[in-house]
């Protein structure tokens, strides 16, 4: 998912997706530790998607704070 698609989502949807990504990252780490992980590149993808979601959430929080101070 690219950044523009994430910017179109609400903060609640982003938090839900963040939870899902963190669960997936946990499962991938667990599978790697037990030797069952076949696609190791997925770990990197999940980590980057998580960072992308956190960045967009932070941007939205800063924008909301700026609106409050202006109003």
Helices and strands as residue ranges (DSSP letters): H 3-7, H 11-33, H 41-70
